[in-house]
Amino acid sequence: MLDVPCWSLAPLASASITGATAVSVGEGPLEAWVRVLSFGGGYNTNVVLLGTILLGISAGAVGSFAMLKGRALVADAVSHASLVGVALAFLLHAALGQQERSMPLLMLGAALSGACAVVSIEWIARNTRLSPETAVATVSSASFGAGIVALSATRRVSGADRAGLDELIFGSTASMTSADALLMAVLATAALGATLALYRVLTAVAFNERFARSKGLPVQLLDAILAALVGAVAMAGLQAVGMLLVAALLVAPAATARLWTTRVAPMVLVAAAAGASAAWMGASLSAVTPSAPAGPLIILSAASTFLVSLLIAPQRGVLSGWLRHRRVAAAARRVAAVGGPRPGGDDA
Amino acid sequence: MIPPGLHEFMTLDLMPLVAVTASAATLALLGSFLVLRRQAMLGDAMAHSVLPGLVVAFLVTGSRAAGPMFLGATAAAALSGLTIAAIIRHGRVERSAAIGLVYTTMFALGVLLLELNGGANVDLDVDCVLSGQLELMFWNAPTTWGEVLGGPSLAGMPPQPLRLVGLLLASGAAVVVAWPLLRAVAFDAAFARSRGLYPTAVSAGLMALTTLAIVLSFDAVGSILAIALLTCPPATARLLTDRMGPYVLLSVGLGGAAGLLGYALATRAAPLLLGASVDASGTVAALSGLGLALAAAWSARGRSRPGLSGPDL
């Protein structure tokens, strides 16, 4: 599904690539992909690839708990809302006379506006008659509108490096420096570490909130911590996956893992592995196909893993369900043929 | 003679203004039924997932003709609807996660197709997905009043604003005609079915109209900001009234007002305040969100009073 046709490499010559990621002379696209996939793409490419894989692991683990709590779409609102913060932080930075793009500052702006979005959604769902779904849809789309306005205002800032802002929308690993990748890796690892440290309490809250409360766990605080972890992954993924798609990186691996297991620890592990492999496939494909942004490639890898799992997973898969159905039907026919008790009776 | 100031307004601003206002009012009208039936997320999903259909239709026909674009978008919307249903049924994934998974995947596919063919076309690019292309809708307006009603300048009018006005009128007419049905289906689908009112057909008709509105609004506001107009004005109206007739009318009014006021703010007020105009469709979307914020603050203040608590939506 993700096999890249040769014609897509045509605009390669005109595309601006900052990293040493281009296809070498005399090398087919498939060979180039295998080379990058096996960490033969040069220092910068490898650092970015490793950072993205860490992001995938972290997104899988955090996404599992977000999904068990039914909070999967909060990530969507956080990431849509982060455009306002990014653009305003950029404008502020430029107003102070700074020319360089400062990724930590942009991330700080994104985190602040993302937090505002989460608080607004909670407030609307709690204090008005609108449903949480309506609250998510309205807050994320309206704040994205505000972000577009702020982004159009940055077009007036001359001289400053605003090219990176557009890349934050759809994600681009090609323009990431190793410092950017390091920042992403640190943030992702911190989120992963916090998730693992809080593993037991998060599980308790996810499955039985009343039980958790009776045990004296601070449920509201843990909710806020989970939202913060989701936000941290969304911020970490801003540059590689892009703000419009990073929510899917939290949802798809977790949904994939749920198809394979019903227990929490294996689910977190499988989700982390699925996230890592999607990040690995997508980021390396994007490295050899500069016209294709990394974000969509990573998400499509994650989605195809989910689709394959949906078909072949042992208990919940479509195929096993169909086989089970056939087995039951055949057994029922056999029972009917020997004149035994009818299926559906007490003995069947 | 048309005065020069008015002529300039007609050339630069009239068509985008008509387009964004008509698009906002239509989306608010159709979105009001989505919000009433607790399907706001479905509007979100549709606006995202039509993108690959639009791109494929554009790549196949090489033009932005509305017919093929609508077919492509409908096919993509239907495909994602079926996939969401299949995932919920077979994968037993929660509804919101299944919707989120499918629409972001479809959106990713659309963006990828766009970027891979990015060098070849300037008509359809990611900026258009994000915020539409209002600035391209200029009209070589006539210089005398006599030419307004006929002559070459009328033929040179951009087609999108007229289409959007047509869609607004058609959707309005459809809602008026189907009003008893819509009301019955919105409040009690089982009752409606028992009376032979075809709730499924009503939903399908609404979905088709909504898809068409999203496709035609693509030029005016882009696909993501369309979600703001599908959800914010209806949610605002829902907080302000309990009766269905006023609710739908208020929603349309709020959508249209956001369109007019947002365009005016972006192109007239922003140059005075910031020194340059800002993105008009983004302003319209943000303004509709601001309206919701004000209504939510007002409604939360009054919520402690008895008698104001209707059914939760």
Interface residues (C-beta under 8 A of the other chain):
Chain A: S8 A10 P11 S14 M67 G70 A72 L73 D76 H80 S120 W123 I124 N127 T128 R129 L130 S131 E133 T134 V136 A137 T138 V139 S140 S141 A142 S143 F144 G145 A146 G147 I148 V149 L151 S152 A153 R155 R156 I169 F170 L244 L245 A247 A248 V251 A252 A254 A255 R258 L259 T289 S291 A292 P293 G295 P296 L297 I299 L300 A303 F306 L310 R316 G317 V318 G321
Chain B: V35 R38 A40 M41 G43 D44 I87 H90 G91 R92 V93 E94 S96 A97 A98 G100 L101 T104 T105 F107 A108 L109 V111 L112 E115 L116 G118 G119 V126 L130 S131 I224 L225 I227 A228 T231 C232 A235 R238 L239 A266 L274 G275 A276 V278 D279 S281 G282 T283 V284 A285 A286 S288 G289 L290 L292 A293 A296 S299 A300 R303 S309 G310 P311 D312 L313
